[in-house]
Amino acid sequence: MNFVTSLALALPIGVGLAALGCGIGLGNAVRGAMEAMGRQPEASAKIQTGMIIGAAFIEALTIYALLVVFLFMGRVA
């Protein structure tokens, strides 16, 4: 198996793992925020703001992984 073939097989697996990891992380972040809001409803605005900022960073990681796949796809062709 040469470099191009192994890269063509590794790219979809890598982006799939990145998306899976980011999805799990986002789910844990939202779960923690919802539990915190349930315990302290008066602090829900601050908790929600922090959760949204954290979710944006997690989504950015997924987009970075996708961009890396697009960059390396140029080497496969």
LUMROVO-217759 format. One line per field, with one value per residue (C-alpha): x negated, y negated, z negated. Coordinates in Angstrom, 3 decimals. Layout:
BEGIN
x = (X / ...)
y = (Y / ...)
z = (Z / ...)
! end
This chain:
BEGIN
x = (0.000 / -1.521 / -1.229 / 1.633 / 3.783 / 3.225 / 3.962 / 7.169 / 8.276 / 7.146 / 8.774 / 12.427 / 11.680 / 9.873 / 12.612 / 15.195 / 13.321 / 12.926 / 16.643 / 17.466 / 15.173 / 16.527 / 20.080 / 19.404 / 17.672 / 20.513 / 23.055 / 21.158 / 20.882 / 24.590 / 25.486 / 23.348 / 24.838 / 28.387 / 27.692 / 26.146 / 29.127 / 31.444 / 29.584 / 29.230 / 31.892 / 30.893 / 27.451 / 28.792 / 27.813 / 24.135 / 24.133 / 25.792 / 23.299 / 20.370 / 21.961 / 22.502 / 18.907 / 17.638 / 19.899 / 18.534 / 14.973 / 15.930 / 17.602 / 14.505 / 12.405 / 14.656 / 14.353 / 10.549 / 10.502 / 12.603 / 10.271 / 7.264 / 9.000 / 9.632 / 5.998 / 4.702 / 7.186 / 5.105 / 2.292 / 4.541 / 5.510)
y = (0.000 / -3.285 / -6.737 / -7.949 / -4.908 / -5.044 / -8.790 / -8.209 / -5.672 / -7.658 / -10.988 / -9.924 / -7.913 / -10.861 / -13.382 / -10.902 / -10.458 / -14.219 / -14.748 / -11.973 / -13.435 / -16.936 / -15.641 / -13.839 / -16.908 / -19.187 / -16.829 / -16.767 / -20.554 / -21.047 / -18.387 / -20.067 / -23.461 / -22.138 / -20.474 / -23.682 / -25.718 / -23.261 / -23.668 / -27.457 / -29.001 / -32.517 / -32.027 / -30.633 / -33.697 / -33.415 / -29.636 / -29.862 / -32.468 / -30.295 / -27.243 / -29.026 / -30.252 / -26.762 / -25.223 / -27.648 / -26.559 / -22.891 / -23.464 / -25.354 / -22.272 / -20.201 / -22.757 / -22.765 / -18.988 / -19.253 / -21.893 / -19.660 / -16.868 / -19.193 / -20.291 / -16.716 / -15.636 / -17.639 / -15.160 / -12.176 / -13.304)
z = (0.000 / 1.042 / -0.537 / 1.654 / 0.939 / -2.796 / -2.810 / -0.845 / -3.451 / -6.503 / -5.612 / -5.917 / -9.039 / -10.596 / -9.898 / -11.151 / -14.421 / -14.758 / -14.235 / -16.699 / -19.334 / -18.864 / -19.031 / -22.288 / -23.706 / -22.671 / -24.190 / -27.475 / -27.523 / -26.899 / -29.451 / -32.088 / -31.317 / -31.503 / -34.841 / -36.168 / -34.982 / -36.690 / -39.963 / -39.777 / -37.542 / -38.554 / -36.957 / -33.700 / -31.625 / -32.593 / -32.176 / -28.780 / -27.569 / -28.593 / -27.005 / -23.688 / -23.581 / -24.391 / -21.757 / -19.171 / -19.975 / -19.735 / -16.367 / -15.187 / -15.906 / -13.674 / -10.881 / -11.255 / -10.900 / -7.754 / -6.319 / -6.956 / -5.057 / -2.109 / -2.137 / -2.117 / 0.552 / 3.010 / 2.455 / 3.171 / 6.658)
! end
